[in-house]
Amino acid sequence: MSIIYENRYVVFIDILGFKDIVTKSNNDDKKAGKILENLKYIEEIKKENDDIYKLTAIGRKIAVFSDSIVISYPLLNSGSGQFLSLIFDIIYIFNKLLDKGVYIRGGMTYGKLYHEGNVCFGPAMVEAYSLEQEAIYPRIIIDEIAIKEGLNYPGLDGGEIKWNDIKELFVIEDGICYIDFLFNALEEFEYFNEYIKYLEKVRENLNFHLKNNNYSSKVLRKYSWFKAYYNKTIKKIIQVSSKDKDIGLDKLLL
């Protein structure tokens, strides 16, 4: 009997508000065009990320369908653990979409998975979907199983991974661990001032949503949560920045 499942890290990502936008696009070509634009952009991210880092060569698989994205990596590739590969992939994609004003949430785990093309199923897929539902807010939560397996295997450079080496990649609140994508977005920019311009753009978009009187209280709670996370990130940047860089950063607070 052939083996169907592989041991893989997997993240299930959902675009927040997508279903509502689709419903409202029934008689609105502008909204329909926005949906198409975002889906095409996700496809571009998929291609761009692979072209730059050649991630399919290390076993990365990605599926995009409707308002969902699934990304998975094998446990190991040539002796190196793929835990951090998926973490950095998530940070990259989250910030690329946020730059377009698209908010996402998701869940990451490790376990048995079948993933070929857009066909994804298995116990790990079910758990990743459950974690996405648990996330509630615009964040990617990660369970203990994925972290434990990540720490058990060598990193990208073949060296040992310890929690203290990677803890800055995460935030732990109320017993939930999620990826600190906004703080770690700095690595995506060549210059610090480019990072600040990006944060200004995030602030402007977030402020727009917070002032929208047409949202339900449920939707507003998600943006309010993101506001708190955003402000914590700015304070963290101020705390770790050198004095020549932190001048005026408090103006980014909402």
PEJOFEN-V430453 format. One record per residue. N is the residue number from 1. RES is the residue in three letters. PHI is phi in degrees with one decimal (NA if undefined). OMEGA is omega as a letter, one per 40 degrees, with the letter a starting at -180 (none if undefined). Layout:
n,res,phi,omega
N,RES,PHI,OMEGA
N,RES,PHI,OMEGA
//
This chain:
n,res,phi,omega
1,MET,NA,a
2,SER,-74.0,i
3,ILE,-84.9,a
4,ILE,-88.5,a
5,TYR,-84.9,i
6,GLU,-116.7,i
7,ASN,-84.3,a
8,ARG,-139.7,i
9,TYR,-80.4,a
10,VAL,-144.5,i
11,VAL,-126.0,i
12,PHE,-108.7,a
13,ILE,-120.6,i
14,ASP,-121.6,i
15,ILE,-82.0,a
16,LEU,-69.6,i
17,GLY,79.0,a
18,PHE,-62.9,a
19,LYS,-62.4,i
20,ASP,-65.8,i
21,ILE,-64.4,i
22,VAL,-62.7,i
23,THR,-59.4,a
24,LYS,-76.1,a
25,SER,-85.0,a
26,ASN,-51.7,i
27,ASN,-120.8,a
28,ASP,-136.3,a
29,ASP,-63.3,a
30,LYS,-65.6,i
31,LYS,-67.6,i
32,ALA,-63.2,i
33,GLY,-63.9,i
34,LYS,-65.8,i
35,ILE,-60.1,a
36,LEU,-60.3,i
37,GLU,-60.6,a
38,ASN,-67.3,i
39,LEU,-66.7,i
40,LYS,-65.8,i
41,TYR,-66.1,i
42,ILE,-62.1,i
43,GLU,-62.4,i
44,GLU,-65.2,i
45,ILE,-60.8,i
46,LYS,-55.9,a
47,LYS,-69.7,a
48,GLU,-61.4,a
49,ASN,-63.2,a
50,ASP,-74.8,i
51,ASP,-63.3,a
52,ILE,-75.0,a
53,TYR,-104.2,a
54,LYS,51.1,a
55,LEU,-72.3,i
56,THR,-65.7,a
57,ALA,-67.5,i
58,ILE,-106.4,i
59,GLY,92.5,i
60,ARG,-69.7,i
61,LYS,-130.7,a
62,ILE,-138.9,i
63,ALA,-127.2,i
64,VAL,-126.2,i
65,PHE,-146.5,a
66,SER,52.4,a
67,ASP,-100.8,a
68,SER,-125.9,i
69,ILE,-130.7,i
70,VAL,-122.6,i
71,ILE,-125.9,i
72,SER,-140.6,i
73,TYR,-134.8,i
74,PRO,-70.0,i
75,LEU,-58.1,a
76,LEU,-133.3,i
77,ASN,-144.9,a
78,SER,52.8,i
79,GLY,87.8,a
80,SER,-103.9,i
81,GLY,-71.7,a
82,GLN,-104.0,i
83,PHE,-55.0,a
84,LEU,-69.9,i
85,SER,-58.9,a
86,LEU,-71.9,i
87,ILE,-58.5,a
88,PHE,-68.3,i
89,ASP,-61.6,a
90,ILE,-63.2,i
91,ILE,-59.2,a
92,TYR,-61.2,a
93,ILE,-67.9,i
94,PHE,-58.0,a
95,ASN,-73.5,i
96,LYS,-62.5,i
97,LEU,-72.9,i
98,LEU,-62.5,i
99,ASP,-61.6,i
100,LYS,-93.4,a
101,GLY,81.5,a
102,VAL,-101.8,a
103,TYR,-101.5,a
104,ILE,-133.3,i
105,ARG,-142.9,a
106,GLY,-173.7,i
107,GLY,-139.5,a
108,MET,-122.5,i
109,THR,-147.2,i
110,TYR,-138.8,i
111,GLY,164.9,a
112,LYS,-75.6,a
113,LEU,-149.9,i
114,TYR,-108.6,a
115,HIS,-144.4,i
116,GLU,-135.5,a
117,GLY,60.7,i
118,ASN,-94.3,i
119,VAL,-97.0,a
120,CYS,-135.1,i
121,PHE,-159.0,a
122,GLY,133.9,i
123,PRO,-55.8,a
124,ALA,-66.7,i
125,MET,-65.6,i
126,VAL,-61.1,a
127,GLU,-68.0,i
128,ALA,-61.5,i
129,TYR,-64.8,i
130,SER,-62.9,i
131,LEU,-65.4,i
132,GLU,-61.2,i
133,GLN,-65.7,i
134,GLU,-70.2,a
135,ALA,-61.3,i
136,ILE,63.5,a
137,TYR,-95.6,i
138,PRO,-69.8,a
139,ARG,-161.7,i
140,ILE,-114.8,i
141,ILE,-92.2,a
142,ILE,-131.4,a
143,ASP,-90.9,a
144,GLU,-64.8,a
145,ILE,-60.9,a
146,ALA,-64.5,a
147,ILE,-64.9,i
148,LYS,-59.9,i
149,GLU,-65.6,i
150,GLY,-62.2,a
151,LEU,-77.2,a
152,ASN,-81.8,a
153,TYR,-126.5,a
154,PRO,-58.2,a
155,GLY,-85.6,a
156,LEU,-60.9,a
157,ASP,-95.2,a
158,GLY,85.0,a
159,GLY,-84.8,a
160,GLU,-69.3,i
161,ILE,-102.5,i
162,LYS,-120.9,a
163,TRP,-56.1,a
164,ASN,-62.0,i
165,ASP,-77.1,a
166,ILE,-122.8,a
167,LYS,-61.8,i
168,GLU,-70.2,i
169,LEU,-81.5,a
170,PHE,-130.8,i
171,VAL,-124.3,i
172,ILE,-117.7,a
173,GLU,-137.1,i
174,ASP,51.9,i
175,GLY,77.6,i
176,ILE,-110.8,i
177,CYS,-103.6,i
178,TYR,-134.7,a
179,ILE,-76.1,a
180,ASP,-86.1,a
181,PHE,-70.0,a
182,LEU,-73.2,i
183,PHE,-66.2,a
184,ASN,-82.1,i
185,ALA,-65.9,i
186,LEU,-52.3,a
187,GLU,-66.5,a
188,GLU,-84.5,a
189,PHE,-116.4,a
190,GLU,-73.1,a
191,TYR,-123.4,a
192,PHE,-61.2,a
193,ASN,-66.1,i
194,GLU,-68.6,i
195,TYR,-62.9,i
196,ILE,-64.3,i
197,LYS,-62.5,i
198,TYR,-64.3,i
199,LEU,-63.4,i
200,GLU,-62.6,i
201,LYS,-66.5,i
202,VAL,-61.8,i
203,ARG,-60.3,a
204,GLU,-61.7,a
205,ASN,-66.4,i
206,LEU,-63.2,i
207,ASN,-61.8,i
208,PHE,-59.7,a
209,HIS,-68.0,a
210,LEU,-64.7,a
211,LYS,-94.5,a
212,ASN,-78.9,a
213,ASN,-80.1,a
214,ASN,-88.9,a
215,TYR,-77.8,i
216,SER,-74.5,i
217,SER,-62.5,i
218,LYS,-63.9,i
219,VAL,-68.2,a
220,LEU,-62.9,i
221,ARG,-62.4,i
222,LYS,-67.4,i
223,TYR,-71.9,i
224,SER,-66.1,i
225,TRP,-61.8,a
226,PHE,-64.3,i
227,LYS,-60.1,i
228,ALA,-62.6,i
229,TYR,-64.3,i
230,TYR,-59.1,a
231,ASN,-64.2,i
232,LYS,-62.5,i
233,THR,-64.5,i
234,ILE,-60.9,i
235,LYS,-63.8,i
236,LYS,-67.4,i
237,ILE,-63.6,i
238,ILE,-60.3,a
239,GLN,-65.0,a
240,VAL,-95.9,a
241,SER,-79.0,i
242,SER,-71.1,a
243,LYS,-59.8,a
244,ASP,-74.8,a
245,LYS,-105.1,a
246,ASP,-87.6,i
247,ILE,-64.1,i
248,GLY,82.6,a
249,LEU,-66.8,i
250,ASP,-63.8,i
251,LYS,-70.2,i
252,LEU,-78.9,a
253,LEU,-65.5,i
254,LEU,-104.5,none
//
